[in-house]
Amino acid sequence: MQLNEHEQPRERVRLSVRVADQAEDIRRAQKLRYHVFAGEMGARLASAAQGIDCDEYDALCDHLIVEDHARGLVVGTYRMLPPQAARRVDRLYSEHEFSIERLGHLRDRLIEVGRSCVHPDYRSGAVIALLWSGLADYVARQGGEYLAGCASVSLADGGHQAVSLYRQLEQQHLSPPEWRVFPHLPLPLERVHDDAPPAPLPPLIKGYLRAGAFVCGEPAWDPDFNCADFFMLLPMSRLNGRHKKHFAA
């Protein structure tokens, strides 16, 4: 899957998306994650000494990468944990932050996604579109019925935007009660004024919502990444009409 776009002056950038099939591809994705999470967000990473972001789930996951072939760079990535791989661990990655017992009956049909990031030079939309297209193709090939994962919002402003965002989302996009999850370390919503002006939706959350996803409850506070994590659940059955077009654009 490829896309041509003028991201740089006087340079035609050729972008493509695929599931990484070599260890070196995964390493390049982990380096991008390190630069975004540690370099930009100030995350405290256990693997920082290696100059990469990695954890015990990387070996179990498939890794989606967007490449700029003109520059030889991985410029976007996502990782996916399919049900058969999830059976080899005691808990999903998101269970480090959330109690998800109410979703137990979905596990054999659920693909967990995470560690999404985009190179700062490529955030105009083309890479996000390719990542969503790659995800749509991956989920279809895996036969998944649900897509779930955490979408992060920085707390660099003291949490005002994260709280304001949750107040917006709970009005229109909160999941049914039977799909509700509960953070182990909740963001202290009552202690942060949500009087910040509404900000544009983060691209990842915007993509989830356009596809028809729910936010499954209050966000968790991740002190290592200095962010609020929103648990998103997308039933693939909701991908019809315009939602399907946006997800696989």
C-alpha positions in Angstrom: 0.0 0.0 0.0 1.7 3.2 -1.1 1.1 7.0 -1.2 2.9 9.8 -2.9 3.0 13.1 -1.1 5.0 16.3 -1.1 6.1 16.4 2.6 9.4 18.2 1.9 10.1 21.1 -0.5 11.4 20.0 -3.8 11.2 16.4 -2.8 8.7 13.7 -3.7 8.2 11.5 -0.8 7.1 7.9 -1.4 5.3 6.3 1.6 4.2 2.7 2.0 2.8 0.7 4.9 3.4 -3.0 5.7 3.7 -5.4 8.6 7.4 -5.7 9.5 8.9 -9.0 8.5 12.5 -8.6 9.7 14.1 -7.9 13.1 15.8 -4.8 11.7 12.4 -3.4 10.7 11.2 -3.8 14.2 14.3 -2.2 15.6 13.8 0.8 13.4 10.2 1.1 14.7 11.5 0.9 18.3 14.0 3.7 17.6 11.2 5.9 16.3 9.2 5.1 19.4 12.2 6.1 21.6 12.6 9.4 19.9 8.9 10.3 20.1 8.2 8.9 23.6 11.5 9.7 25.4 12.8 12.6 23.2 9.5 14.5 22.8 7.3 13.4 25.7 10.0 12.9 28.3 8.9 9.3 29.0 11.0 7.2 31.4 11.8 4.1 29.5 13.5 1.0 31.0 15.2 0.4 27.6 16.5 4.0 27.3 20.2 2.9 27.5 19.7 1.0 24.2 18.3 4.0 22.4 15.0 2.2 21.7 11.6 1.7 23.3 10.9 -2.0 23.8 9.2 -4.2 26.4 8.2 -7.9 26.8 5.2 -7.5 24.5 7.3 -6.6 21.4 8.4 -10.2 20.7 4.7 -11.3 20.7 3.3 -8.5 18.6 3.2 -7.8 14.9 4.5 -4.3 14.0 3.0 -2.1 11.4 5.4 0.4 9.8 5.1 3.3 7.4 8.3 4.0 5.4 9.6 7.0 3.5 11.6 5.2 0.8 13.2 8.5 -0.4 14.8 9.1 3.0 15.1 5.5 4.2 13.1 6.2 7.3 10.4 4.5 9.3 8.1 7.5 9.9 5.1 5.8 11.6 4.4 2.6 13.5 1.7 0.7 15.4 2.0 -2.7 17.1 -0.7 -5.3 17.3 -1.3 -8.2 19.7 -3.6 -10.8 18.1 -5.7 -13.2 20.2 -3.4 -16.2 19.6 -0.4 -14.3 20.8 -2.3 -12.8 23.8 -2.9 -16.3 25.1 0.8 -16.6 25.8 0.8 -13.8 28.4 -1.0 -13.4 31.7 -2.6 -10.1 30.8 -2.9 -7.7 27.9 -0.7 -4.6 27.9 -3.6 -2.4 28.8 -4.3 -4.4 31.9 -1.2 -2.8 33.5 -3.4 0.4 33.6 -7.0 -0.8 33.5 -9.2 -3.4 35.0 -11.0 -4.9 32.0 -12.9 -7.8 33.4 -16.1 -6.7 31.6 -14.4 -7.4 28.3 -13.3 -10.9 29.2 -15.8 -12.5 26.9 -14.3 -10.6 23.9 -10.7 -11.7 24.4 -10.7 -14.4 21.7 -12.0 -12.0 19.2 -10.0 -8.9 20.2 -6.8 -7.4 18.8 -5.0 -5.1 21.1 -3.1 -2.2 19.5 -0.7 0.3 20.9 2.6 2.1 20.8 1.4 4.3 17.9 3.6 7.2 16.9 4.5 9.3 13.9 7.8 11.1 13.1 7.4 14.9 13.8 8.1 15.8 10.2 5.1 13.6 8.9 2.1 14.6 11.0 0.1 16.2 8.2 -2.3 13.3 7.9 -0.8 11.0 5.2 1.0 8.7 7.7 -2.0 8.5 10.0 -4.2 7.5 7.0 -1.8 4.8 6.0 -1.6 3.4 9.5 -5.4 3.2 9.7 -5.5 1.5 6.3 -2.8 -1.0 7.4 -4.7 -1.7 10.6 -7.9 -2.3 8.7 -6.2 -4.8 6.4 -4.5 -6.5 9.3 -7.7 -6.9 11.4 -9.5 -8.2 8.3 -6.8 -10.8 7.7 -6.7 -11.8 11.4 -10.5 -12.2 11.5 -10.7 -9.8 14.5 -14.1 -8.5 15.7 -12.9 -5.9 18.1 -9.9 -3.5 18.2 -8.8 -2.1 21.5 -6.0 0.1 22.8 -4.9 3.1 24.7 -4.7 6.6 23.2 -2.5 9.0 25.1 -2.9 12.7 25.8 0.1 14.7 27.2 -0.1 16.1 30.7 2.5 18.7 30.1 -0.1 21.5 30.7 -1.0 20.0 34.1 -3.8 17.8 32.7 -6.2 20.6 31.7 -6.6 19.5 28.1 -6.9 15.8 29.1 -9.7 16.5 31.5 -11.4 18.8 29.1 -11.2 16.1 26.4 -12.7 13.5 28.7 -15.6 15.8 29.5 -16.2 16.1 25.8 -15.9 12.4 25.1 -18.1 11.2 27.9 -21.0 13.2 26.5 -21.2 11.5 23.1 -18.7 8.6 22.9 -18.9 6.7 26.2 -19.3 2.9 25.8 -22.3 1.0 27.0 -21.9 0.0 30.7 -21.2 -3.6 29.9 -17.9 -2.5 28.1 -16.7 -0.2 30.8 -13.1 -0.4 32.1 -11.6 1.1 35.3 -8.2 2.7 35.7 -5.9 1.4 38.4 -4.4 4.9 38.8 -7.2 7.3 37.7 -6.5 10.7 36.4 -7.7 13.0 39.3 -10.4 14.6 37.3 -11.9 16.5 40.2 -8.6 18.1 41.1 -8.0 19.6 37.6 -10.0 22.5 36.3 -11.3 21.7 32.9 -11.7 25.3 31.9 -9.2 25.1 29.1 -10.6 26.0 25.7 -11.5 22.9 23.7 -8.5 21.7 21.8 -8.5 19.9 18.5 -8.9 16.2 19.0 -5.5 14.3 19.0 -5.2 12.6 15.6 -5.2 9.1 17.0 -8.4 9.7 19.1 -10.0 11.5 16.2 -9.3 8.4 14.0 -10.8 6.1 16.5 -13.9 8.2 16.9 -14.4 8.6 13.1 -14.2 4.8 12.8 -17.0 4.4 15.4 -15.0 3.6 18.6 -16.1 4.1 22.2 -14.1 5.5 25.1 -14.6 2.9 27.8 -14.5 5.1 30.9 -12.3 7.5 32.7 -8.6 7.9 31.6 -5.7 6.4 33.5 -2.7 8.4 34.6 0.6 7.1 33.3 3.4 8.8 35.3 6.2 7.2 33.3 5.0 8.7 30.1 3.5 11.8 31.7 0.2 11.3 29.9 -3.4 10.3 30.3 -4.4 7.1 28.6 -7.9 6.7 27.2 -9.1 3.1 26.7 -10.7 2.9 23.2 -12.8 0.0 21.9 -13.8 -0.4 18.3 -16.3 -3.1 17.4 -15.6 -3.9 13.8 -19.3 -4.3 13.1 -19.6 -0.5 13.5 -17.4 0.0 10.4 -20.1 0.6 7.9 -20.9 3.4 5.6 -18.8 6.6 6.2 -17.0 5.0 9.2 -15.6 2.3 7.1 -14.5 4.8 4.5 -12.7 6.9 7.1 -11.0 3.9 8.7 -9.7 2.5 5.5 -8.9 5.8 3.8 
